[in-house]
Amino acid sequence: MATANRHSYELLLLHRLLLYFVVSCSLSLSWAVQDGERVMVRNTPQKNWWKPSLTNAEDDDPPPRPLKVTFAEPATHWTDAIPIGNGRLGAMVWGAVPSEALQLNEDTLWTGIPGDYTNKSAPQALAEVRKLVNDRKFAEATAAAVKLSGEPSDVFQLLGDIKLEFHDSHLNYSKESYYRELDLDTATAKIKYSVGDVEFTREHFASNPDQVIVTRLSASKPGSLSFTVYFDSKMHHDSRVSGQNQIKIEGRCPGSRIRPRVNSIDNPQGIQFSAVLDMQISKDKGVIHVLDDKKLRVEGSDSAILLLTASSSFDGPFTKPEDSKKDPASESLSRMVSVKKFSYDDLYARHLADYQNLFHRVSLQLSKSSKTGSGKSVLEGRKLVSSQTNISQKRGDDTIPTSARVKSFQTDEDPSFVELLFQYGRYLLISCSRPGTQVANLQGIWNKDVEPAWDGAPHLNINLQMNYWPSLACNLHECQEPLFDFISSLSVIGKKTAKVNYEANGWVAHQVSDIWGKTSPDRGEAVWALWPMGGAWLCTHLWEHYIYTMDKDFLKNKAYPLLEGCTTFLLDWLIEGRGGLLETNPSTSPEHMFTAPDGKTASVSYSSTMDISIIKEVFSMIISAAEVLGRHNDTIIKRVTKYQSKLPPTKVARDGSIMEWAEDFVDPDVHHRHVSHLFGLFPGHTISVEKTPDLCKAVEVSLIKRGDDGPGWSTTWKASLWAHLHNSEHAYRMIKHLIVLVEPDHERDFEGGLYSNLFTAHPPFQIDANFGFSGAIAEMLVQSTTKDLYLLPALPRDKWANGCVKGLKARGGVTVNICWKEGDLLEFGLWTENQNSQLRLHYRGNVVLTSLSPGRVYSYNNLLKCVKAYSLNEVNP
């Protein structure tokens, strides 16, 4: 490289690094009021509360890489668009030129009304199925079990689109100038492109504190911004201009999942919705025209700010829309009035403060070995980082979109891409699940269809649970609150289902649900519909939330009553069976068939391994909860203790794998996507490397037998399972297996994978694997019980030789920070905020006992010895 060119390049790099530093510093500041004046206050992100005392990087290592998902062209498919959200409102940003669309969602827009989730003829059908199972007529029992099926769930809907149409000159925009990004650090989508000598910029974010979606449009040349904006929707709706700068939208969802005939007298009233779109333009230049009473036209402005608020008449799962007292039009307008009290800069600052309080709790840096085979430092081909993209690149390379990074991962295995995808999962959870919102459904909150795949409904046999796997380990426990509200609704409705359908006490939920808290079986075949363990699996999240947060009030007031109701049902559901053991009958292993001894295909038998594993987990949890709360003498606890000893053991099949059913039936689909029978290892706790090594060997055989292929959620579940076997090589293989670019026009040719916007694929898109990926990375780096902490239990040392993770959570309310170098532990830091803790530290067979006092940070060396301790107040005054 010529000297002048090299000098220019180094100046450019220095400028970018300084810019990144300034932005990073500014984002750690917030406004406060002192003595009546607004002053800037520095907040220390939680990820920085622990400071490593040793260096973890050589002088030539690159600086931290910006966490950005980047694109070199507008979206052509929905899975190319950028998702933004505030938990309740979501938008997909296409970044199209010259006509743009922001596709909108609101989390309470569903078809239907509260339903009757009972079946009065179910007890008779249940008796028939149980007799057939006892007579070993499994195929006949499977056929008869259809009588236990119910109605389908209702369907997640959409809000509509904000349409933006720019001048025809934008058809000739410079393709080379186009750039689109999602900045995970700021939860902001940005688009830039040039038309002639004018650069146009769009910025979009969804604010949680102000419950508004914000868009700012600007042009580099004064008076160059002209466009038309209007609202459209696939829903039944009406929109009209109000005044000179607002569009008001009103619409409704179908009152039934099956669209009723027009003018039918049986059409129930569905959920009503309303939205307000407000536009403000630069004061000095530009005018707004009203077109056809439905559109606003901006001419000759410097910039424009669009604000969208929305609300619905949904008033909880027990209230019919026609009985709702909520006025969505009034709520949307009132919210807009509140929002307009703030400037754009204030809205953005409030958005950042809220979002980064969550996102900045965890950081992850991974890199390959800095040594060659001879042990010398690698200097040639040193990586540099562009502040404009999240791309590690050699000098001279052009900017590469994130989709290209996905394509190249199978060969370059770039660790920084793993960082990006890990943090993307955390970003999505923050964006689609917040206190007070609905539970994250099969697509989070993002949906473009009135008939989305699988209705967009929460599925309770893995998918909904996986949505929340990163919430605790990845330090986002508040984001799990909607799940507990959802479980509370299920417990009320599920009590009726349990009593009528099964003549049992307590409450039950099955395989699929919806916003109305559906607890009855799904429609259709027993292989998926007949699975009454959905509520029980969800209840394990209650205890996990307690042991991660140590929130005793939550355990007493929220978790224990729900666990008690769930346990009551399980006690009644269990019946005396073979050999004096208790059993579940009928029983299925989710969505999986077997070949019965008579050669017939069936799905219904008794005591599937997953049934018993979940029951063992719930029983263990309620006993532990009772001990904490001083309720170990409760009648239900005595009954649970008695039943525990009569539950069937986990069995090993003839081929050495975990037996999936109570008998060693022939499996006609050994590569089936579900790994339900391995629940006991993860997310359960009845199988572990230390306590049940023989069962762990059987789990390994099972995973090898299942194979690596499967939908995205199956891949990430397998990654966590391999991590809990402490098999870093195979855990990493599953991580790598997911990172394949899916072509939307040919998605049926793929199994799993990533779209260009990093949404995970079943296919089609399901969000669960995005969360499962983040959870799996956390499990590879940290595992825990309330008394044990395992450091780097499944670290792929040859792939992520150097790294540092800060802010992960462990059970017992412990925050964990770890740095390693060349595959070996370097140092780590721990703290708890509210309670004393005694832990056994585990690393490569070494075990050391340590004690933690609340409010103090402890640093340890690679020998697990504490070398420094200081108060949290010193780093977070």
N, C-alpha and C positions, 0 to 999 in steps of 0.2 A: 504494500500500500504506500503511495506517495506520502511524503512528510506532511504536505499541506492538507491532503485528504484525511490523513490519520489525525492531525490536529483538530480538524473540523468535526470529525466523528467523535473524538474524545470530549470536545466541548458540548456536542449534542447529548452525549451520554451523561455528562456531568449535569447538564441542565435538567434532564429527565429525572435523574436521581434526586436532585435538589427539589424539584417540583413534587416528587413523590413524598419526600421527607416533610415538606411544608404542609401538604395536604394531610398526611398522617398525623402531624402534630395538631393541626387545626381541628381535626375530628375528635381529638381527645379533650376539647374545650366545650363548655356549655355556659349558658347564661344563668346568672343568679341575681337576686336583688339584695343589695347591702346598703343600709342607710338611705333607702329610697332611690338608689341608682342601680341601673343594670351594669353588672361587671362580669367579666369572663372568668370562669372557674375551671381549673384543670381537673378532669376526672381520670383516674388511673384505671384502664381496662383491666378486668379481672385476670385476663391471660398474662398480665405483666406483674401480678402481685408477687410472683416468685422470680428472683433473678439468679440465674446460674452463676456460680462463683468461678467456674472454669470455662474456658472458651470451647465452643463446640464447632468451630469452623476455622479453616485455614484462611490466611490472608487473601488468597485468590478466589475464595468462594463467592458466588453471586449474592446480591442483596435479596431480601424476600421478594417473591414474585407477586405482582398484583393479581387479585382473584377476580378475573373477568372472563365471561363467556363472550366470544367475539365472532362477528360475521362480516363477510366481505360483500354481501348482497342482501337485498330484501328477502323476506320469507316468501317461499312459494307454496309451502304446506304449513298446516297449523302447527306441526311439530318443529318448524323452523322459527316460530314466533317466540318472543321473550315473555315469560310469565312474571307478573308482579302481583302483589297482594298484601292486604293488611290483616288477614285472618278471616274477614267477613266479605270484603269486596276483592275481586280479582280481575285482572285484565291480561290479555295476550296482545303483545305489541308486535305488529308485522313489520313495521318500518318500510312500507311500500312507497314507491314514487311512480306517478304523481298522485295516486289515490291511496290513502291510508285508512286502516280500520283498527280500532281498539276494540277487541272482542271482550265483552264484559260478563262477569258472573257475580251473583250475590248468593251467599251460602244457604239461604232459607227458601230459595225458589225450587220447589218440588211439585210434582203432580199430587193429586189425591187429597184425602181428608183422613182424620183418625179412623182406624178400622177396628173390626171385631176379630181379634187374633186368637179365636178359640174354635174348636171343632167338637160339637157335642157327640158325634159318632166315633170320635177317636178312641175312647176307652174300649169299645167293643173291637175295633180294629187292632188295638194294641194287644188285647188278649189273644186274638187270632194269630198275630205275628209271633208272639212269644211262644205259643204252642208249636207253631211250625219250626221255630228255631230249636226248641227243646226236642222235637222229633227229627232234628237234623235235616230238615227239608229247606235248605238255605235259599235255593233258587225260588221256591214257592213263597218263602217268607219275604224275599225281595220284591216279588210281584205284589203280594198282599200289602206290603208297607206303603205302596202308593196311596192307599186309603188314609194314611196319616199325613199326607202332604197337604199344604195349604194353598194360599194365593200368592202371586208374585209380589215383590216389593213395589213401592212407587218409584218414580224416576226423577233424577236430578235434572233440572232445567237450566236455561240460560237467561241472561238479562237482555242482551242485544249488542249492538255495535255503535260506537261513535265513528262516523264516517267523515273523513277529511279529504277534500278535493282541491288540489293545487292547480295553478295556471298551467296551460298546455306546454309552456316552455320547460316545465319540469320533466317532460318526456325526454328531453335532450340532456338530462343531467349527466355529469361525468361519472362513468362507471368506476374509474380508477379512484375517484375521491370518496366513494361510498364507504362508510364504516358504521357498524352497529355493535353495541355492546350491552351486556348486563354486568354492572359492577356489584359484586357480592358484598363488598365492603360498605357500600352506601345504599344498597337495594334500589339502584337507579338504572333505568334503561335509557340509553342515549343513541341517537342517530345523527350522522353528519353526512352531507353530500354537497356538491357544488353544481350550480347552474351558471355557466359563464364565469364571471368574476365574483359571484355572490355565494357565500357558504351558508347553508341552511342547517339549523340545529334543532333537534327535538329532545326534550328530556321528560321522562315519565317516572313517577313514583306513587306508591299507595301508602298513605299515612294512617297508622293505627290510632295515634292519639286524637287526630281530628276526623277520622273516619271519612276520608275523601281520597279520590284519585286525582292526581295533579299532573297536568301537562303544560310544559312551556315550549313555545315555538319562537324561534328568533332567526334573524337574517343579519349577515355581517355588514350589509349595505343599507343605510337608512331608507325606509319607505318601500322595501322590496318584498315584504311579506303580504301575500294576498291568498285567500283560500275560502272555501265554503265548508261549513260544518253542519251536520244533521244527525239524527238518530234513526236507526232501523233495527228491526228485530224479527226473528222467526216466531216469536210469541204473539198472541193476540194483544195489540197495543194501539195506543193513540199518542201522537206527539204534536206539540204546538209551541210556537214561539210565545214567550211571555215578556212583555216590555221590549227593550231593544237589545238585550244581551243574554237572555236565558231561553232555554228550551226545556219544557216540562214534559215528562213521559209518564204515562199510566198504562198498566197492562195487567194481565192475570195469567196464572198457570191453569192448565186443565184440572178440573176437579176429579178426574179419573185418569189412570195411566193409559186406558184405551180411549182414544179421542172420540167423544160422543158426537152424534149427528147434530147438525145445526138445528136449532129450535126444538131439540128434544126436551120434554118436560122433566126428564130424569137427570139432566145435567146438574151435578152438585157444584156449588160455588167453590172454586179453588182459591189458592193464595193470591192475593192482590199485590201488586208492586208499583212503586213510583220512583222516579229519578229526576234530578234537576241537573242540567248542564249549564254552567255559568261561564261567560267569556269576558275577559278583560283585556284590552289592548293598550299599547303604549300611549301615554297621555298626549304627547306632542304630535304624533302622526297617526293617520289612519282613520277610517270610518267603518261603521258596521251597518249593513243593509239587511232588511228582513225579506226573505224570498218565500213566496207561497205559504206564508204563515207557519212554515215547518223548518226553514233553513235560515242560518245566519251567514252573511257574506262579509268578509273582511277585505278591505282594499287599502293598500299603501301603508301598512303599519311596519314598525320596527320589530315588534314582538307581540305575542298574545299568550295569555294564561287561561287554560281551560280547567274548570273544577267540576267534578262529578260527585254528587251524593246520591244515595239510594236507600230505600227501605222497603219492607214488606209488611203484610198484615199477619204474618206467622206469629202466633202468641203461645207457642209451646205445643208439644205433641198431644195434649189432651183437649185442645180447643179447636172446634171446627172453624174454618175460615169465615163462615157466615156469622159466627158468634163473636169474632174477634173485635175488641174495642180499639185496636190500633188503627191509626190513620196514616198510611204510608206517605201520602202526599204532604200532609202537614209535617211529618217527621223529617222528610227529605228537605223541605223548604226551611224548616227551623235549623237543621244541621248546616245548611248552606249559609244561613245568616251568621251562624257562629264561626264558620270557616272564614268568611270574608272579613272578619275582624283582624286577620293576620295577613301580613305581606307574604309574598312568595318565599322570601328568604327566611322568614319566621316559620312558615309551614315546613320548609325543608330542614331547618335546624331542629324543630320539634320531632320531625320524622327520624332524623339521624340519632338524636338522643335516645329515643325509644328503641329503635332497631338495634343500634350498636350496643346498648346495654345488654342485649341478648347475644348478638353475634360475636362481640369482642370477648366473650368469656373463654373461648377456645381458639388456640392457634395450632397449626400443624405445618412443620417443614420437613421434607424428605429429600434426600439426595443419594446418588450413587456413590460408590467408593471413590475417594480421591487418590487412590493408589493404583499403580499398574501391577502386573504380576510380579515385577521385580521389587515392588515396594516403593518406587519413586513416585513423586507427586505428578499428577497429570497437569501439564501446563498447556499443551497444544490443544486447540479446539475448545478453549475455555468458553463456557457459556456466558452470554450477556443477556440481560433482561430488558425488554422494551416496556416503558411505562404506559404505552398505548395499548398493549395487548398482554395477555397472560401466556406468552409464548417464550419458552426457553429456546434461544436460537443462536447459531454460530454467527460470527460477524459476516455481514454482507447479505444474509438471507432476507427475503421480503417478509412482511407481516403475513402470518398464516392464520386463517380462521380456526376456531376450536374444532370444527368438524374434521379438519385435516389432522389435528392432533389425535382425534379418535382413530382415524384411519391408520395413522403411523404407530399407534401404541403397540400393536402386536410385534413390531420390530424394534422400536426405540425404548419402549417401556418407561417412558418419562415419569419419574416420581412426582414431578410438580403437577402432572395431570391428576394423579391420585389425590393430591391436596385439594385441587379444584373441585373434583367430584364429591369428595368428603364434605367440603364446606357448602357445596351446592345443595346437598341434602339438608343441611342445617338451615340454609336460607329458605328452602321450600317449606320446611316445617314452621318456621317463624312466620312465613307469608300466608299459610293456610290454616293455622290452628292457634288461636289466642284465647285467653280467658273470656268467656261470654259468647264465643262463636259456636257454630256447629262443629261436630267432629269431622276430621279430615276424611273425605270419602275416597272412593276408588281412584279418583282423579284429583284429589286434593280439594281445590275449589274451581279448577279450570275445566271448562267443557264448552264445546261448540255445537253440540247436537241436542235436538229435542228427544232423540232416542239414542243416548250414548251406550257404548259397549257395557254389557252387564248392568245396565240402568244407572251406572255411576254410583251404585249403592254400596254401603259398607258391607263387606263380606267378613264374617266372623270366624272363618276356619283357617286364617293366616293373615289375610291382607290388611284388615283394620289393625290387628295387633302389631304387624310389622311397621305400619305407619308411625307408631310411637316407640319403636325400639331405640331411636337415638335420643329421645327426650330426656332420659335420665343420665346415661353415660356421657352424652354430649352436652350436658349442662344447660338444658332447656326445659326444666321441669314444669315451668308455668304453661308451656305449650301443651301439656298433657291434660290440663284442666277440663277442656271440652269432652274428653273421653270419660271423665268421671261423671259429668253431668249427663252424658249419654247413658252410662250404666245405670244411673239413678232412674232415668225414664224407663229403661228396660226392666228394672226391678219391679216397678209398679204394674206395667202392662204384662210382664212375664209371670206375675203371680196369678193372673187370671188364666193364662195359657196353661200353667202347671196344674192348676186346680181342675179345669174343665177337660183338658186333653189327656192328662195323665193321672188325675185324682191324687195329686201330690201336693205337699205343702212347699213353701218357699217360692222361688221364681226361676224361670228358665228362659233362655234365648237360643235360637237355632243358627243356621248358617248364613242368613242374609237379613239385613234390616234396612231401615230408611229413616227419614226425618220424623216419622210418626211413631218410631219405636216399635216397629214390627218385631214380634217375638215368636210367631208361629213358624212352622216349617215352610220352606219355599214350595213352589209348585213343582211338579214333575217327579222324576225318578228318585228313589230312596238314596241312590249312590251319592247325591249331593244334598238332597232336601232333608233327609232324616238324620240330623246330627244335633242333639240337644246339649252339646258341650260348649256352644259359643259364649254364653254368659259366664260359664265357669272359667274359660280361658281368659276372658276379659278381666275377671276378678283378680287374677294373679298380678295384674298391673297395679292394683290397689296396695297390696303389700309391698311390692317393689318400690312404689312411690314413697312409702313410709321408710323403708330401710335405706333409701338413698338420701332422703331429706331429714329423717328423724323427727318429722312433724307429728308429735303425739296427738295434738288436737285433731289433725286430719284423720289419724288412725281411729280415734275414739268416735268422732262425729260423722265421718263419711265412710271410711273404709270398713270398719267392723260391722256396722249394720248391713251393708251390702254383702259382705262375706258371709254373714250369718244367714241371710236369706238364701243365698246361693248354696251354701252348705246344707241347709235344711232340705232343699230340693234333691241334692245329690244323695243324702241319706235315705230319702224316700224312693229315689230312682233305683238304688241298688237293691237287688233281690238275692235271696239264698240260691246258690247255684251248685255246680258240681264240686265234689270233694270238700264240702263244707266252706267253700270260699264264696265271697260275694261276687256278683257279676252285674254287668249292664246288659240288658236285653230288651229291645233290639239294639244293635250296635253296628256302626260303620267306621271305616277308616276313610277320612274325607276324600270323596271323589274317586276312590280306587275300588276296582272289582277284584274278585278272586275266583279261582276255579274250585268248586266244592268237590268233596270226595266222589260224588256221583258223576263228575265230569261236567256239570252244568255251571254256567257263569252266574255269580251272585255277588251282592255287596252287603247283605244283611246277615249278621251272625250274632255273636255275643262277645263282650269284653275285649274290644279292640285295644291294642296297646296304647293308643292315644287316649282313649276314654280313661283307662286306669291311671295313666301317667298324669293327666290333668287332675283327676280326683285326688291322687296322692299329693299333688302340689297344693291344691286348695286346702285339704285337710291339714297338712303341715303348716300352712300359712295361718289358718285361723287359730290353731293351737299356739303358735308363736305370738300372734296378736293378743290372744287372751292372757298370755304370760305378761306381756308388757302392760296391759291394762288391768291386771289383777283380777281377771275373770276366769281363771283356770278351773274354778269349781262350778261354772255354768253347766247346766244339764246338757247342752248341745256339745260342749267340749268333752264331757265324759262319754257321750255317745260316739263322737268322732274317734276318740282314743280306742274305744272298743272295736269300731269298724276298721280302723287302720290295720290291725293285725290279721284281718280276714280278706284283705285285698290281694288279688293274684300278683305274683312276682313277674318281673320282666323276663321273658324267655328268649333263649337263643335257638334259632332254627337249625335244621340239619346241615345247611351250608355255611353255618357260622355267623349268619347275620342276625340282627334283632328280629324276632318274630313280630309281624305286623298285626296279626290277628291272634285270637286265643289258641288257635290250632295252626299247625304248619301247613296252611293251604298253599296250593300252587298259585304262583303269581303270574298271570298272563301278560303283565306289562312291567317288567323289572326296571324299566327306565322311567317309570311314572314321575310326574313333576312334583308331587307331594312327598315330603319326607316326614309325615306325621308321626310315625312310630319312633322317631328319634327325638321327640319332644323332651324326653327325660334328661337329655344332655344339654339342649338349648332350645327354647329359653327356660326349660325346667332345670331342676337341681338334683334330681334323684340319681343321675349318673354323673360320675366325675372321674378324672384320671387317677386321682389319689385314692378314692374310696371304693370304686368299682372298676378296677382295671380290666377285668374279663369282659364286662359289658362294653367298655370302651373299645376293646378289640372287635366286638361284634358290631358296634356302630361303624367302625372303619370298614369292615366287610360290607355293611349295608350301603355306605356311601359309594364305595367302589362299584358295587353291584348296580346302584341307581345310575351311575355315570355322571358326567359333568354337564350334559346338555339339559336345558329346561328354560322356562320363562325367566324373566329377570328376577322376580321375587324368589324363585326356587334357587337360582344361582347364588343370591346373597345370603339366603338361609344356609345353604351348604357351606359358604365361606365362614359363617359364624360357627357352624358345627365343627368344621376342620380346625378352626381356631381353638375351640374348647377341647379338642384332642391334642392341642399344642403341636399341631402339624403345620408349621409355617409354610412349607413348600406347597402343600395342597390348598391351604387357605388363599395363598397368593394366586395360585392357578385359577381359582374361582373369581378372584378380583379381576384378573386379566381376561378371563372368559367373558365377562360382562361387557368389556370395553371394545365393542365392535359397532361400526356405524350402520344403522338400519336405513335402508332406502324406503321412504314412505310409499312409493308407487309399487314396491315389491315386498312389502313388509311380511307377507305370508311366507316368504322364503326364509325368514329369520326366526330364531327362537331366542328370546332375550335380546340384549344389545341396547344401544343408545341412539336416540335421534340427534339431529344436529344441535338442538337446544338443550341437550343432555337429559331430557326426559327419558325414563327407562321404558323398555318395551316388554309386553307379554309375548308378542304384540297382540292387539294395538297397545297404545299407551296405557300404562298403569303406574301410579306414583309410588307404590309400595317399595319397589326395588331401589328407588332413589334413597329412601329412608333406610332400607335394609343394608345398602352399601355403607352409609355413614356409620350405622351401628356395627357392621362387621369390622370396619377399620378400628373402631374403638375397642372391640373385643380382641383384636390381634395385639393391641398395645397394652391394654389393662384389663384384668379380670379380678373379681373380688367376691368375697362373702362378707358377712358382718365382722368376721375375725381375721380374714386373710386377704392379702393384697399381692397379686401376681404381676410382676413387672415384665413387660415385653414377652408374654407367654407364647406368641406366635409371630414374632418379628421375622420377616424374610430378610435375613442379614445380607444376602448377596444382592438383593434388589434395592433395599432402603438402608444402605450401610450406615449412613449418617442421618441424624434427624433429631427433632425436638418437638414434643407435644406438650402443650400447656392447657390446663383448665378442665381436663376430663374429670368426671366424677366416679367415685367408687362407693360401694355400700358402706353405711356407717357415717354418711355425710362428709366423706373425705374428698378433698380436691387433690388431683394427682398431676404432677408435672415431671416429665422425664426427658433427658437428653442422652443420646448415645453416639458413639463414634466408631467407625469401621466395624459395625455389628456388635459392639460391646457396650454395656451400660457405662455411662460416664458419670452422671449424677442425677439426682431426682429430688423433688421438693414436695412436701405434703402439708396440708393444713385442714383443720376443721374450724367452723365458725361458732358452733353453739354447744358442743359437748366434748367431754373427755373421751378418748378412744385408745384402746389397746389393739395393736395389729401384729400379726405375723407377716413379715415381709418375705416374699419368695422370689428368688432369681436363680435360675439354672441349678436348682437343687439345694441352694443355700437358703437357710431360714433363720431370720433374726426377729426377736420380739422388740417392739418399740411402743412408746406411749406418746400420745398427742394431747396437748392441752388446747382448749378453744382459744381462738384469736391469736395463735402463734404459728409462724411459718418455720418449718424444719427442713434443712437441706442435708442430704445424705450423699456419701461417695459411692463408688462402685463396689465397695466391700459392705454396703448396707449400714455403714456407720454414720451416725448423725455428726456433722461437722460444724453446723451453724444453726442458730435459732434466733428469731426476732419477731417483734410484734407486727400484726397486720396493720396496725395504726401507722407504722413507719412507712408503709408503701401505699396505703389508702386512707389518708387522714380524714 
